[in-house]
Amino acid sequence: MDAIIVIAAQFRSASSPYPTLQALDVARGPDRLAFASDRNAAHLEQRARQLTDQHWSEYVWITGRVTQFRFDLVCDALEGDRLAQQRIDVVVVSDQPSRIAS
């Protein structure tokens, strides 16, 4: 039998700028890197809403209960999106010719 995760549905309110991410963060616990404080949280919130609409029923937000598998499916996809959205902050300029340039 699949484990059940309890989602804090009260966090999915209009008072939070990223309510879906905040609900996921609370359920994941403080030892995980939070989605709601990520620099790309606006994008992640939009993606989280798409993923939860696709993989969870409205029943999850009513009862606060979702299977571990479906919870992990959403969180793993968001982690992948987080990695894909990271941009390069350092650019190295070299005066050496490269094979690509020749």
Secondary structure, 3 states (H helix, E strand, C coil): CCCEEECCHHHCCCCCCCHHHHHHHHHHCCCCCCCCCCCCHHHHHHHHHHHHHHHCCHHHHHHCEEEHHHHHHHHHHHHHHHHHHCCCCCCCCCCCCCCCCC
